[in-house]
Structures are given as C-alpha cells and as structure tokens.
Amino acid sequence: MCRCVYNCLLLLVFLAVSESAVHSRVKRQFSALSEESINSLVDELLKNVKEDNNSLVDPIAVPDAYLEDLDLQLYDGVAYGLSSIRRIGNAVLQNRTDGYYMKIQIGLNNIVALYNWRSNVTIQVPFLDIFSPPSRMFRNLVLFRERAKGEVLMRTEDVIIYTEIQVTQRGKGIKPRVVDFQILDMVGIDVDIRGFGVDLIDAIVSDMVSAASNIFKDIVYEQVEGPVRKAINEELVNLKLPFG
C-alpha cells in the first residue's frame, strides 16, 4: 500500500475516533443536565432575546389594513408586548438519533395592538310614501354620508407558543437552532372600538369587532412567528452552553 494512502487512512481513523470521543463526552454531559439546569439555560436564552434584540422592543409598527366590505380602514397601528416573552413550565431535553432536542413552551402576555380607524357611513332613515301601495309605503332613503373615526384596541391575555431547539454535534462544536415554532393558542382576545360616529354604525359594530379580531390574529402570527423565531436563533449562536 502506498505510504501516502496509508497515512490518509490513519488520519481518517484518528478523526473518526476523535469525533466519536467528543460526541460521547457531549452525550454524557447532556445526560447529566438536571431539569433545573435546562430551565436556567432556557431562561438565560429568553433574557438575552429580550435585552439584545431591537425587533422586540415595544412598541413595534404594524401594517395598515382595509376591509372593503365594511369600508373600514385601520391605520397608524402599533403593538406592544413582545418583550414579555417567558418560559412556561419545565423545558424538556430529549435524545434522538440526530441529536438532542429542547422542547419549550413560551408565553407572551398582554399583547396589545392599537389602531386608528375611519369609515364612511351611509345614514338611512325610513321614508313614508303615501302615494305608493301599502306594501311599499315605507322605504329607505339615503340621507347623507358621515365620516366615522376613532381608535380600536385589540388585546389578548396570553399567547402560547411551542418551540423545539435541535442541538447537534458539528465536528468539535455544538450547533443549536430552532426547528419548530408554532402558536398553540391565543387566550382572551378582546376588541374595543371607540370614537366619533360609533353610534351611527351600531348595526355593523359586531361585524367590525369580528373583522378586527381576525386582523389581530394575523398581526400576532406575523409579528411573533417571524421576529421572535429569528431573535431566538440569533441568540442561540452566542449562548454559552454548559457542555461541548
């Protein structure tokens, strides 16, 4: 056998044994972690997410929305509460064939979105036409159009998120990353519409509340799933893991 090939084989065997030894050491360190240590690690991660990431600083701007069916425009919106991120319950460490996984439940409490709103309202009043047959004597007559406007406050008491972080061995380094991030529930959604002309649009206020609730859910999904997941991944790079 050529000496060069022999040396290459020796190097490959050495690297394989070294990597296996490192992996075994990391595996032992992972297995030795207590529930308290895992929770502390997650708490440190979320603390860094809150303190070091500008995308979660309150308030954040949220996009305008227009509901054509109701001729309702929501604009100049802001949201608060992303900085309330916290751990719920105990984090769980799970060993799988492709690495270790930290399963975490995260909460965001008192998420609030505040919008200005305006709508052109058509006011109709009953009109008595004495020259028409009885079945058509009462008709609606368009009297005038009024600009109603004000503020809408949308709030949810708690947003529950499931997060899974994969921790894999890459050579001699540890590479953690978010592999699953999904909103499980939004608890206690409430919508409050205030302003000039609300009494004029009383007939469609319930429709406005329903539409605003759906818009609020979209806002929470967009502002939480994107920025919060990204912020966690960014902080995972700098997180000092107690192993490796």
Secondary structure as GFF3:
##gff-version 3
##sequence-region A 1 244
A	DSSP	alpha_helix	3	32	.	.	.	ID=ss1
A	DSSP	alpha_helix	35	52	.	.	.	ID=ss2
A	DSSP	three_ten_helix	54	56	.	.	.	ID=ss3
A	DSSP	beta_strand	60	62	.	.	.	ID=ss4
A	DSSP	beta_strand	65	67	.	.	.	ID=ss5
A	DSSP	three_ten_helix	68	70	.	.	.	ID=ss6
A	DSSP	beta_strand	72	80	.	.	.	ID=ss7
A	DSSP	three_ten_helix	82	84	.	.	.	ID=ss8
A	DSSP	beta_strand	86	96	.	.	.	ID=ss9
A	DSSP	beta_strand	99	128	.	.	.	ID=ss10
A	DSSP	three_ten_helix	134	136	.	.	.	ID=ss11
A	DSSP	beta_strand	138	170	.	.	.	ID=ss12
A	DSSP	beta_strand	173	196	.	.	.	ID=ss13
A	DSSP	three_ten_helix	198	204	.	.	.	ID=ss14
A	DSSP	alpha_helix	205	225	.	.	.	ID=ss15
A	DSSP	alpha_helix	227	238	.	.	.	ID=ss16
###
